[in-house]
Amino acid sequence: MAQRTTIRMKGELLSAAKRRAAEQGRTLTDFIEEAVRAALARSHPPAKRAEVIVSKETGGAFPGIDLNRTGELIGMLDDEKWFELEARLKEEAKLAKEKERQGAK
């Protein structure tokens, strides 16, 4: 039995998939299902482990990074919000360093 799901993909990729499915006289669902089946059928070596962004200041993950919620982090990698998060984390690290300097005076 088919299940409904929601996926996020870049607009140009979705447009290309819709065009190709239409050219082949197929539904987008059929096209995506076949692409996923083909990808799963290919034999690949195990993926490399992702490197965690580590703060040079504290030696741990940047503030705001919860390593127990890596699924959310992975989801953000392809999302524009990742760039917003990265900028926010850099700003927070900068402010924390500034605060430490002021406390050391």
Secondary structure as UniProt FT lines:
FT   HELIX           11..23
FT   TURN            24..25
FT   HELIX           28..41
FT   TURN            56..58
FT   TURN            63..64
FT   HELIX           67..69
FT   HELIX           70..77
FT   HELIX           81..104
//
